[in-house]
Amino acid sequence: MGAELTDDGKFIVRKAQEIKLKIEDISIFAHQKLYPEKVNISLSVSPNAMLIIPSALISYKKSILTAK
């Protein structure tokens, strides 16, 4: 899936190009801090949600940065 769970409980997505989720199952929060190449994305998922996360996160990050 291109993702891993860290020891401190964080869910890291290494390679994701698209995120397909039902709106009622998830809340997505994206926040850019000091570095334009880094975007923090927090996912809050209900227990019955399905995550489909293929490919590379780069294009998703670019779309967030250009949407400002």
C-alpha positions as protocol buffer text, in pm:
chain_id: "A"
residue {
  index: 1
  type: MET
  ca { x: 0 y: 0 z: 0 }
}
residue {
  index: 2
  type: GLY
  ca { x: 301 y: 229 z: 26 }
}
residue {
  index: 3
  type: ALA
  ca { x: 233 y: 325 z: 387 }
}
residue {
  index: 4
  type: GLU
  ca { x: 368 y: 234 z: 727 }
}
residue {
  index: 5
  type: LEU
  ca { x: 274 y: 272 z: 1091 }
}
residue {
  index: 6
  type: THR
  ca { x: 552 y: 422 z: 1303 }
}
residue {
  index: 7
  type: ASP
  ca { x: 638 y: 319 z: 1659 }
}
residue {
  index: 8
  type: ASP
  ca { x: 467 y: 631 z: 1795 }
}
residue {
  index: 9
  type: GLY
  ca { x: 141 y: 549 z: 1615 }
}
residue {
  index: 10
  type: LYS
  ca { x: 174 y: 778 z: 1313 }
}
residue {
  index: 11
  type: PHE
  ca { x: 55 y: 657 z: 972 }
}
residue {
  index: 12
  type: ILE
  ca { x: 315 y: 748 z: 707 }
}
residue {
  index: 13
  type: VAL
  ca { x: 221 y: 744 z: 338 }
}
residue {
  index: 14
  type: ARG
  ca { x: 534 y: 707 z: 126 }
}
residue {
  index: 15
  type: LYS
  ca { x: 381 y: 677 z: -221 }
}
residue {
  index: 16
  type: ALA
  ca { x: 30 y: 797 z: -294 }
}
residue {
  index: 17
  type: GLN
  ca { x: -114 y: 971 z: -597 }
}
residue {
  index: 18
  type: GLU
  ca { x: -481 y: 955 z: -527 }
}
residue {
  index: 19
  type: ILE
  ca { x: -689 y: 909 z: -215 }
}
residue {
  index: 20
  type: LYS
  ca { x: -1035 y: 766 z: -277 }
}
residue {
  index: 21
  type: LEU
  ca { x: -1256 y: 771 z: 29 }
}
residue {
  index: 22
  type: LYS
  ca { x: -1619 y: 808 z: 115 }
}
residue {
  index: 23
  type: ILE
  ca { x: -1673 y: 1155 z: 264 }
}
residue {
  index: 24
  type: GLU
  ca { x: -1871 y: 1030 z: 563 }
}
residue {
  index: 25
  type: ASP
  ca { x: -1590 y: 790 z: 656 }
}
residue {
  index: 26
  type: ILE
  ca { x: -1298 y: 1030 z: 672 }
}
residue {
  index: 27
  type: SER
  ca { x: -1183 y: 1381 z: 749 }
}
residue {
  index: 28
  type: ILE
  ca { x: -865 y: 1505 z: 579 }
}
residue {
  index: 29
  type: PHE
  ca { x: -667 y: 1797 z: 717 }
}
residue {
  index: 30
  type: ALA
  ca { x: -371 y: 1939 z: 522 }
}
residue {
  index: 31
  type: HIS
  ca { x: -142 y: 2195 z: 679 }
}
residue {
  index: 32
  type: GLN
  ca { x: 169 y: 2355 z: 534 }
}
residue {
  index: 33
  type: LYS
  ca { x: 422 y: 2491 z: 783 }
}
residue {
  index: 34
  type: LEU
  ca { x: 759 y: 2648 z: 704 }
}
residue {
  index: 35
  type: TYR
  ca { x: 868 y: 2433 z: 411 }
}
residue {
  index: 36
  type: PRO
  ca { x: 671 y: 2451 z: 83 }
}
residue {
  index: 37
  type: GLU
  ca { x: 783 y: 2100 z: -16 }
}
residue {
  index: 38
  type: LYS
  ca { x: 638 y: 1948 z: 302 }
}
residue {
  index: 39
  type: VAL
  ca { x: 267 y: 1918 z: 369 }
}
residue {
  index: 40
  type: ASN
  ca { x: 130 y: 1755 z: 683 }
}
residue {
  index: 41
  type: ILE
  ca { x: -181 y: 1551 z: 610 }
}
residue {
  index: 42
  type: SER
  ca { x: -382 y: 1416 z: 903 }
}
residue {
  index: 43
  type: LEU
  ca { x: -642 y: 1148 z: 841 }
}
residue {
  index: 44
  type: SER
  ca { x: -930 y: 1074 z: 1075 }
}
residue {
  index: 45
  type: VAL
  ca { x: -1102 y: 754 z: 966 }
}
residue {
  index: 46
  type: SER
  ca { x: -1408 y: 577 z: 1097 }
}
residue {
  index: 47
  type: PRO
  ca { x: -1361 y: 204 z: 1179 }
}
residue {
  index: 48
  type: ASN
  ca { x: -1540 y: 81 z: 864 }
}
residue {
  index: 49
  type: ALA
  ca { x: -1362 y: 313 z: 615 }
}
residue {
  index: 50
  type: MET
  ca { x: -1149 y: 175 z: 333 }
}
residue {
  index: 51
  type: LEU
  ca { x: -827 y: 349 z: 230 }
}
residue {
  index: 52
  type: ILE
  ca { x: -714 y: 315 z: -131 }
}
residue {
  index: 53
  type: ILE
  ca { x: -378 y: 490 z: -163 }
}
residue {
  index: 54
  type: PRO
  ca { x: -172 y: 400 z: -473 }
}
residue {
  index: 55
  type: SER
  ca { x: 125 y: 572 z: -649 }
}
residue {
  index: 56
  type: ALA
  ca { x: 321 y: 888 z: -550 }
}
residue {
  index: 57
  type: LEU
  ca { x: 229 y: 1161 z: -301 }
}
residue {
  index: 58
  type: ILE
  ca { x: 411 y: 1428 z: -504 }
}
residue {
  index: 59
  type: SER
  ca { x: 123 y: 1522 z: -736 }
}
residue {
  index: 60
  type: TYR
  ca { x: -121 y: 1532 z: -442 }
}
residue {
  index: 61
  type: LYS
  ca { x: 112 y: 1766 z: -254 }
}
residue {
  index: 62
  type: LYS
  ca { x: 145 y: 1991 z: -560 }
}
residue {
  index: 63
  type: SER
  ca { x: -232 y: 2017 z: -601 }
}
residue {
  index: 64
  type: ILE
  ca { x: -267 y: 2125 z: -236 }
}
residue {
  index: 65
  type: LEU
  ca { x: 7 y: 2385 z: -266 }
}
residue {
  index: 66
  type: THR
  ca { x: -131 y: 2535 z: -588 }
}
residue {
  index: 67
  type: ALA
  ca { x: -488 y: 2542 z: -454 }
}
residue {
  index: 68
  type: LYS
  ca { x: -403 y: 2806 z: -194 }
}
